[in-house]
Amino acid sequence: MNYLTGLVIFCTLISTALVTGCASTPPYNYEALLAASPRSIVVIPPKNDTVEVDAPYIYLSTISRPLAEKGYYVFPVAVIDNFMKENGLPTPEEMNSVPLDKIYENIGADAVLYVNINQWGQKYNVVSSKAMVSVSMKLVDGRTGALLWDGTASAEKKGPNSSDAGLVGMLVLAVANQIAGSLADSTPELARAANRIALNAPNHGLLNGPYAPTTDTK
């Protein structure tokens, strides 16, 4: 068996295992979401569990479009952020602590999306690097606080490496990757990918809203 044949067989086995694993995943319970039938969503600026101080607002710029494409009216995130800041809430952490009844009273959204950023940015080791974004989401009823939907997703992008370049070559390449990484931030791209994964996951994604151009997908 040559290398190419072995690689094809290996990838086929991995693909089969992934399909089998997905097929065995139980469907999400959408009863609460279907009963509430939200039409509008307000996104609270994300809580940030990383050291990357810009992560919440970079992420915030990536979430409105996929929610709108799912068929929901999304309150303009910049307007909501400014409104909260003008009312004495300067940070996302403080914004996430606002009582739900106050959010509904002042904004009137059918549902509120809370996001937690778990991982964000470039990770380096001696000879390689990767960029990663990992988020968790929770959609709650704007009136009652009942959980309507939740999901998690991660996306990563590995930097180039060369195992055939020898130790010195690998170290040089690692330094070049760090310089390139500082010039080209891939986190917005990865955040968009993570959003697509979370919102469209088979049997677990967010159901389409009332303004979706197509029928419900999971």
C-alpha positions in Angstrom: 0.0 0.0 0.0 1.5 3.4 -1.0 1.3 6.6 1.0 -1.5 8.2 -1.1 -3.7 5.1 -0.8 -3.2 4.9 2.9 -4.0 8.5 3.3 -7.3 8.2 1.3 -8.3 5.2 3.5 -7.4 7.0 6.7 -9.5 10.1 5.6 -12.4 7.8 4.6 -12.4 6.1 8.0 -12.3 9.5 9.8 -15.1 10.8 7.7 -17.2 7.7 8.4 -16.6 8.1 12.1 -17.6 11.7 12.1 -20.8 11.0 10.1 -21.7 8.2 12.5 -21.0 10.4 15.5 -23.2 13.2 14.1 -26.0 10.7 13.3 -26.1 9.5 16.9 -26.4 13.0 18.3 -29.9 13.4 19.8 -32.0 16.3 18.3 -32.2 19.5 20.3 -35.4 20.1 22.2 -37.0 23.1 20.4 -40.3 23.1 22.3 -39.5 26.3 24.2 -38.3 28.1 21.0 -41.3 27.1 19.0 -43.7 28.1 21.8 -42.1 31.6 22.2 -41.7 32.2 18.4 -39.4 35.2 18.8 -39.2 37.7 16.0 -36.5 40.0 17.3 -33.2 39.5 19.1 -31.0 41.8 21.0 -27.3 40.8 21.3 -25.6 41.7 24.5 -21.9 42.5 24.0 -20.1 39.2 24.9 -18.5 38.3 28.2 -14.8 37.7 27.6 -12.9 34.9 29.4 -9.7 35.6 27.4 -6.9 38.2 27.7 -7.7 39.7 24.3 -9.4 43.0 25.3 -10.7 43.6 21.7 -12.4 40.2 21.4 -15.9 41.3 22.4 -16.3 44.0 19.9 -14.6 42.2 17.1 -16.9 39.3 17.7 -19.9 41.6 18.0 -19.3 42.8 14.4 -19.7 39.2 13.1 -23.0 38.0 14.7 -25.8 40.3 13.3 -25.6 39.0 9.7 -26.0 35.3 10.4 -28.8 35.9 12.8 -30.6 38.1 10.2 -30.0 35.4 7.6 -31.7 32.9 10.0 -34.8 35.1 9.8 -34.7 37.4 12.8 -34.7 41.1 13.3 -31.5 42.0 15.1 -31.3 45.2 17.0 -28.3 47.2 15.8 -25.4 46.1 18.0 -23.6 49.4 18.0 -26.8 51.3 19.0 -27.4 48.9 21.9 -23.8 49.1 23.0 -23.9 52.9 23.0 -27.3 52.9 24.8 -25.9 50.8 27.6 -22.7 52.9 27.9 -24.7 56.1 28.1 -26.7 54.5 31.0 -23.6 53.8 33.1 -22.5 50.4 31.8 -19.1 50.9 30.3 -18.0 47.2 29.9 -19.5 44.1 28.5 -19.3 42.4 31.9 -21.5 45.1 33.4 -23.9 44.9 30.5 -24.3 41.2 31.0 -25.4 41.8 34.6 -28.4 44.0 33.7 -31.7 42.4 34.9 -33.7 40.9 32.0 -36.8 42.9 32.9 -34.8 46.1 32.4 -33.6 45.0 29.0 -37.2 44.2 28.0 -38.5 47.4 29.4 -36.0 49.6 27.6 -35.4 47.7 24.4 -38.5 45.4 24.0 -36.7 42.5 22.2 -38.5 39.2 22.1 -35.3 37.3 22.9 -31.9 38.1 24.2 -28.7 36.5 23.0 -25.9 36.1 25.6 -22.4 35.1 24.3 -19.4 34.0 26.2 -16.0 34.1 24.5 -14.0 31.1 25.7 -10.9 31.2 23.5 -9.7 33.9 21.1 -6.5 34.7 19.2 -3.2 33.2 18.2 -1.5 30.4 20.1 2.2 29.7 19.7 4.4 26.9 20.6 8.1 26.4 19.7 7.6 25.4 16.1 4.0 26.0 15.1 1.0 28.3 15.7 -2.7 28.3 15.3 -5.5 30.9 15.7 -8.6 29.9 17.5 -12.1 31.2 18.4 -14.4 29.4 20.7 -17.8 30.7 21.9 -20.9 29.6 23.7 -24.3 31.2 23.1 -27.5 31.3 25.1 -30.8 32.7 23.7 -33.4 33.4 26.3 -37.0 34.7 26.2 -37.0 38.5 26.7 -40.0 38.4 29.0 -39.5 35.3 31.1 -35.9 34.4 30.9 -36.7 30.9 29.7 -33.9 29.2 27.8 -35.0 29.0 24.1 -31.7 27.7 22.5 -28.0 27.3 23.3 -25.0 26.2 21.4 -21.2 26.2 21.3 -18.7 26.2 18.5 -15.0 26.5 17.8 -13.0 27.3 14.7 -9.3 27.3 14.2 -6.7 28.0 11.6 -3.3 26.4 11.8 -0.2 28.2 10.6 2.2 26.7 8.1 5.0 24.5 9.3 7.7 22.4 7.8 8.7 19.1 9.5 11.3 18.6 6.8 13.2 21.9 7.4 15.2 20.8 10.4 15.1 22.4 13.8 16.7 25.7 12.7 14.3 26.0 9.7 11.3 25.2 11.9 12.3 27.9 14.4 12.8 30.4 11.6 9.4 29.6 10.1 7.8 29.9 13.6 9.2 33.4 14.0 8.0 34.3 10.5 4.5 33.0 11.4 4.4 35.1 14.5 5.3 38.2 12.6 2.7 37.4 9.9 0.2 36.7 12.6 0.7 40.1 14.1 0.0 41.7 10.8 -3.0 39.6 9.7 -5.6 39.0 12.4 -7.7 36.0 11.4 -10.1 36.1 14.3 -13.0 37.9 12.5 -12.9 35.1 9.9 -12.8 32.4 12.5 -15.6 34.1 14.5 -17.8 34.1 11.4 -17.0 30.4 10.9 -17.8 29.6 14.6 -21.2 31.5 14.2 -22.1 29.4 11.1 -21.2 26.2 12.9 -23.3 27.1 16.0 -26.3 28.5 14.3 -26.5 25.8 11.6 -25.4 22.6 13.4 -27.4 19.6 12.3 -30.1 18.7 14.9 -28.8 21.5 17.2 -28.7 24.8 15.2 -31.1 27.7 15.7 -34.4 27.3 13.9 -35.2 29.8 11.2 -37.1 32.8 12.3 -40.2 34.4 10.8 -38.3 36.5 8.2 -36.3 33.6 6.8 -36.7 33.2 3.0 -36.7 29.4 3.4 -38.3 26.8 5.6 -36.9 25.9 9.1 -33.5 24.2 9.2 -31.7 22.8 12.2 
